[in-house]
Amino acid sequence: MKKLNKSHILLLHQQLITEFGGAGGIRDDNLLDLSINAPYQTFDEKELYPTTIEKSVHLGFSIIKNHPFLDGNKRIGIHSMLVLLFLNDYSLDYTQEELIEIVMDIASSEKSD
Protein backbone atom coordinates (compact mmCIF):
# COMPACT_ATOMS: atom_id res chain seq x y z
CA MET A 1 0.00 0.00 0.00
CA LYS A 2 1.24 3.46 -0.89
CA LYS A 3 1.11 5.93 2.00
CA LEU A 4 1.07 9.68 2.48
CA ASN A 5 3.73 10.93 4.87
CA LYS A 6 3.92 14.23 6.71
CA SER A 7 5.81 15.93 3.87
CA HIS A 8 3.11 14.90 1.40
CA ILE A 9 0.32 16.18 3.65
CA LEU A 10 2.11 19.49 4.22
CA LEU A 11 2.63 19.95 0.48
CA LEU A 12 -1.00 19.13 -0.29
CA HIS A 13 -2.15 21.53 2.44
CA GLN A 14 0.02 24.35 1.09
CA GLN A 15 -1.31 23.76 -2.43
CA LEU A 16 -4.89 23.96 -1.16
CA ILE A 17 -4.19 27.15 0.81
CA THR A 18 -2.50 28.72 -2.23
CA GLU A 19 -5.39 27.81 -4.51
CA PHE A 20 -8.36 28.49 -2.23
CA GLY A 21 -6.99 30.86 0.42
CA GLY A 22 -6.74 30.75 4.17
CA ALA A 23 -4.04 30.78 6.79
CA GLY A 24 -1.12 28.45 6.20
CA GLY A 25 0.72 26.68 8.95
CA ILE A 26 0.34 24.06 11.62
CA ARG A 27 -1.71 24.67 14.77
CA ASP A 28 -0.53 21.54 16.58
CA ASP A 29 2.32 19.41 15.22
CA ASN A 30 1.56 16.53 17.59
CA LEU A 31 -2.04 16.36 16.38
CA LEU A 32 -0.81 16.35 12.80
CA ASP A 33 1.49 13.41 13.53
CA LEU A 34 -1.33 11.64 15.35
CA SER A 35 -3.70 12.18 12.41
CA ILE A 36 -1.21 10.87 9.87
CA ASN A 37 -0.32 7.79 11.92
CA ALA A 38 -3.82 6.98 13.22
CA PRO A 39 -4.85 4.84 10.22
CA TYR A 40 -1.92 2.49 10.84
CA GLN A 41 -2.65 1.74 14.51
CA THR A 42 -2.60 -1.83 15.74
CA PHE A 43 -3.94 -3.60 18.78
CA ASP A 44 -2.70 -7.03 19.77
CA GLU A 45 -0.67 -7.04 16.54
CA LYS A 46 -3.81 -6.59 14.41
CA GLU A 47 -4.46 -3.54 12.29
CA LEU A 48 -7.42 -1.49 13.47
CA TYR A 49 -7.98 -0.29 9.91
CA PRO A 50 -6.85 -3.21 7.73
CA THR A 51 -8.02 -2.09 4.29
CA THR A 52 -6.84 0.77 2.12
CA ILE A 53 -10.34 2.22 2.14
CA GLU A 54 -10.53 2.13 5.94
CA LYS A 55 -7.09 3.71 6.25
CA SER A 56 -7.99 6.45 3.77
CA VAL A 57 -11.27 7.25 5.50
CA HIS A 58 -9.63 7.31 8.92
CA LEU A 59 -6.88 9.63 7.65
CA GLY A 60 -9.46 12.13 6.43
CA PHE A 61 -11.56 11.74 9.56
CA SER A 62 -8.54 12.23 11.86
CA ILE A 63 -7.37 15.38 10.12
CA ILE A 64 -10.85 16.89 10.14
CA LYS A 65 -11.52 16.03 13.79
CA ASN A 66 -8.05 16.73 15.23
CA HIS A 67 -7.79 20.11 13.50
CA PRO A 68 -3.96 20.17 13.28
CA PHE A 69 -3.73 23.09 10.83
CA LEU A 70 -4.52 26.76 11.38
CA ASP A 71 -6.97 26.67 8.47
CA GLY A 72 -8.21 24.30 5.80
CA ASN A 73 -8.57 21.18 7.95
CA LYS A 74 -11.75 20.02 6.25
CA ARG A 75 -10.25 20.63 2.81
CA ILE A 76 -7.00 18.80 3.52
CA GLY A 77 -8.82 16.01 5.35
CA ILE A 78 -11.05 15.10 2.42
CA HIS A 79 -8.29 15.79 -0.12
CA SER A 80 -5.84 13.52 1.72
CA MET A 81 -8.42 10.76 1.76
CA LEU A 82 -9.05 11.08 -1.98
CA VAL A 83 -5.34 11.29 -2.84
CA LEU A 84 -4.53 8.20 -0.77
CA LEU A 85 -7.30 6.27 -2.51
CA PHE A 86 -6.11 7.48 -5.93
CA LEU A 87 -2.49 6.51 -5.19
CA ASN A 88 -3.71 3.01 -4.40
CA ASP A 89 -5.71 2.70 -7.63
CA TYR A 90 -9.18 3.35 -6.24
CA SER A 91 -11.58 5.56 -8.12
CA LEU A 92 -14.75 7.01 -6.67
CA ASP A 93 -17.87 8.34 -8.29
CA TYR A 94 -19.13 11.29 -6.25
CA THR A 95 -20.52 14.77 -6.59
CA GLN A 96 -19.10 17.89 -5.00
CA GLU A 97 -22.27 18.15 -2.94
CA GLU A 98 -21.80 14.63 -1.56
CA LEU A 99 -18.24 15.44 -0.50
CA ILE A 100 -19.33 18.66 1.17
CA GLU A 101 -22.10 16.84 3.06
CA ILE A 102 -19.71 14.14 4.30
CA VAL A 103 -17.11 16.68 5.44
CA MET A 104 -19.64 18.86 7.22
CA ASP A 105 -21.19 15.82 8.94
CA ILE A 106 -17.76 14.71 10.17
CA ALA A 107 -16.87 18.22 11.34
CA SER A 108 -20.14 18.52 13.25
CA SER A 109 -19.69 15.00 14.72
CA GLU A 110 -22.71 13.53 12.94
CA LYS A 111 -20.51 10.90 11.30
CA SER A 112 -17.92 8.66 12.88
CA ASP A 113 -15.17 6.71 11.20
C-alpha positions as CSV (number, residue, x, y, z in Angstrom):
1,M,0.0,0.0,0.0
2,K,1.2,3.5,-0.9
3,K,1.1,5.9,2.0
4,L,1.1,9.7,2.5
5,N,3.7,10.9,4.9
6,K,3.9,14.2,6.7
7,S,5.8,15.9,3.9
8,H,3.1,14.9,1.4
9,I,0.3,16.2,3.7
10,L,2.1,19.5,4.2
11,L,2.6,19.9,0.5
12,L,-1.0,19.1,-0.3
13,H,-2.1,21.5,2.4
14,Q,0.0,24.4,1.1
15,Q,-1.3,23.8,-2.4
16,L,-4.9,24.0,-1.2
17,I,-4.2,27.2,0.8
18,T,-2.5,28.7,-2.2
19,E,-5.4,27.8,-4.5
20,F,-8.4,28.5,-2.2
21,G,-7.0,30.9,0.4
22,G,-6.7,30.7,4.2
23,A,-4.0,30.8,6.8
24,G,-1.1,28.5,6.2
25,G,0.7,26.7,9.0
26,I,0.3,24.1,11.6
27,R,-1.7,24.7,14.8
28,D,-0.5,21.5,16.6
29,D,2.3,19.4,15.2
30,N,1.6,16.5,17.6
31,L,-2.0,16.4,16.4
32,L,-0.8,16.3,12.8
33,D,1.5,13.4,13.5
34,L,-1.3,11.6,15.4
35,S,-3.7,12.2,12.4
36,I,-1.2,10.9,9.9
37,N,-0.3,7.8,11.9
38,A,-3.8,7.0,13.2
39,P,-4.8,4.8,10.2
40,Y,-1.9,2.5,10.8
41,Q,-2.6,1.7,14.5
42,T,-2.6,-1.8,15.7
43,F,-3.9,-3.6,18.8
44,D,-2.7,-7.0,19.8
45,E,-0.7,-7.0,16.5
46,K,-3.8,-6.6,14.4
47,E,-4.5,-3.5,12.3
48,L,-7.4,-1.5,13.5
49,Y,-8.0,-0.3,9.9
50,P,-6.9,-3.2,7.7
51,T,-8.0,-2.1,4.3
52,T,-6.8,0.8,2.1
53,I,-10.3,2.2,2.1
54,E,-10.5,2.1,5.9
55,K,-7.1,3.7,6.2
56,S,-8.0,6.5,3.8
57,V,-11.3,7.3,5.5
58,H,-9.6,7.3,8.9
59,L,-6.9,9.6,7.6
60,G,-9.5,12.1,6.4
61,F,-11.6,11.7,9.6
62,S,-8.5,12.2,11.9
63,I,-7.4,15.4,10.1
64,I,-10.9,16.9,10.1
65,K,-11.5,16.0,13.8
66,N,-8.0,16.7,15.2
67,H,-7.8,20.1,13.5
68,P,-4.0,20.2,13.3
69,F,-3.7,23.1,10.8
70,L,-4.5,26.8,11.4
71,D,-7.0,26.7,8.5
72,G,-8.2,24.3,5.8
73,N,-8.6,21.2,8.0
74,K,-11.8,20.0,6.2
75,R,-10.2,20.6,2.8
76,I,-7.0,18.8,3.5
77,G,-8.8,16.0,5.3
78,I,-11.0,15.1,2.4
79,H,-8.3,15.8,-0.1
80,S,-5.8,13.5,1.7
81,M,-8.4,10.8,1.8
82,L,-9.1,11.1,-2.0
83,V,-5.3,11.3,-2.8
84,L,-4.5,8.2,-0.8
85,L,-7.3,6.3,-2.5
86,F,-6.1,7.5,-5.9
87,L,-2.5,6.5,-5.2
88,N,-3.7,3.0,-4.4
89,D,-5.7,2.7,-7.6
90,Y,-9.2,3.4,-6.2
91,S,-11.6,5.6,-8.1
92,L,-14.7,7.0,-6.7
93,D,-17.9,8.3,-8.3
94,Y,-19.1,11.3,-6.3
95,T,-20.5,14.8,-6.6
96,Q,-19.1,17.9,-5.0
97,E,-22.3,18.2,-2.9
98,E,-21.8,14.6,-1.6
99,L,-18.2,15.4,-0.5
100,I,-19.3,18.7,1.2
101,E,-22.1,16.8,3.1
102,I,-19.7,14.1,4.3
103,V,-17.1,16.7,5.4
104,M,-19.6,18.9,7.2
105,D,-21.2,15.8,8.9
106,I,-17.8,14.7,10.2
107,A,-16.9,18.2,11.3
108,S,-20.1,18.5,13.2
109,S,-19.7,15.0,14.7
110,E,-22.7,13.5,12.9
111,K,-20.5,10.9,11.3
112,S,-17.9,8.7,12.9
113,D,-15.2,6.7,11.2
